[in-house]
């Protein structure tokens, strides 16, 4: 029964996604697919933090990095893939005078006609760490 519910939910989600994407332009679909590629650590990015008042660069990060903006906490979370199965995470504060820009360093081969959907079984059925105290 649970598998049936999960299957129905997946089909409904895909159908809704297809309806929403149907009205999108080629550029919108390509942009969404580039974003997915970057968030899957497939594209090189250069992220530069700078002081907007003094026009000085504070920090530059380059690599296969995923960016998540935490607006409520005024910070940027950057996770970079540094090897097979190895990642580093950075939390960078944003202020009135410190900002950032992200540059895609290399071209990404993505489709402008087919929307990309990524299913990861480990996010549906998580790998649970169990610690027991004897």
BELHUJO-V897711 format. One record per residue. PSI is psi in radians with two decimals (none if undefined). NEAR is the number of other C-alpha atoms within 10 Angstrom. D_LAST is the distance of its C-alpha to the last C-alpha in Angstrom with 1 decimal. Layout:
# BELHUJO-V897711
psi = {PSI:PSI}
near = {NEAR:NEAR}
d_last = {D_LAST:D_LAST}
This chain:
# BELHUJO-V897711
psi = {-0.74:-0.66:-0.67:-0.77:-0.77:-0.71:-0.78:-0.74:-0.71:-0.76:-0.75:-0.72:-0.79:-0.70:-0.78:-0.75:-0.73:-0.70:-0.71:-0.69:-0.43:-0.57:0.04:2.62:2.92:-0.71:-0.67:-0.77:-0.75:-0.72:-0.77:-0.71:-0.64:-0.72:-0.76:-0.74:-0.75:-0.71:-0.28:0.24:0.66:-0.25:2.54:2.36:2.67:2.15:2.15:2.23:2.37:2.71:2.05:-0.32:-0.81:-0.10:0.63:2.52:2.32:-0.61:2.46:2.29:2.38:2.38:-2.89:1.59:2.51:2.42:2.34:2.16:2.20:1.48:-0.70:-0.54:0.01:0.87:2.86:2.25:2.12:2.12:2.16:2.41:2.11:-0.05:3.12:1.92:0.16:2.28:2.69:2.46:2.42:2.44:2.08:2.20:2.49:2.49:-3.02:-0.54:-0.11:2.20:-3.05:2.82:2.64:2.28:2.31:2.05:-0.62:2.76:2.55:2.33:1.63:2.78:2.49:-0.02:-0.34:2.14:2.42:2.23:2.32:2.11:2.27:1.93:-0.55:-0.32:-0.43:-0.79:1.64:2.68:2.01:2.24:2.23:2.21:2.22:2.42:2.09:none}
near = {6:7:8:9:10:11:12:12:12:12:12:12:12:13:12:12:13:12:11:10:15:12:9:11:12:15:12:15:20:20:15:17:22:22:17:18:19:19:17:14:17:17:21:20:21:16:20:16:19:18:16:14:9:9:10:11:14:12:12:13:14:15:18:23:25:22:18:12:14:14:9:6:9:12:17:18:16:17:19:22:17:13:9:6:6:8:12:11:13:12:13:17:14:17:11:9:11:17:18:17:10:14:11:16:14:10:9:16:11:18:16:17:15:12:17:15:10:7:7:9:9:8:8:8:8:9:9:6:5:5:6:4:3:3}
d_last = {37.4:34.9:36.3:39.7:38.9:37.4:40.5:42.9:41.2:41.4:45.1:46.0:44.4:46.3:49.5:49.3:48.6:51.6:53.8:52.8:53.3:56.6:58.5:57.1:59.3:58.7:57.8:55.2:53.5:53.7:52.2:49.3:48.7:48.8:46.3:43.9:44.5:43.7:40.5:39.4:40.0:43.1:45.6:46.2:46.5:47.7:46.5:48.5:48.0:51.1:52.6:55.3:57.2:57.5:57.3:54.9:52.0:48.7:46.4:46.8:44.0:44.9:43.1:41.6:40.3:39.4:40.5:39.4:41.2:39.4:42.6:41.1:39.2:42.2:40.2:40.1:37.0:37.9:35.5:37.0:36.2:36.3:35.6:34.3:31.0:31.2:32.1:32.7:33.0:35.4:36.1:39.7:41.3:44.7:47.4:51.0:52.2:49.4:49.4:48.7:50.1:48.7:50.8:50.3:51.3:52.0:53.5:51.3:52.6:51.9:54.0:56.1:56.5:53.1:50.3:47.0:43.9:40.5:37.7:34.3:32.0:28.9:29.9:30.4:27.2:24.8:22.3:19.0:16.2:12.7:9.7:6.3:3.8:0.0}
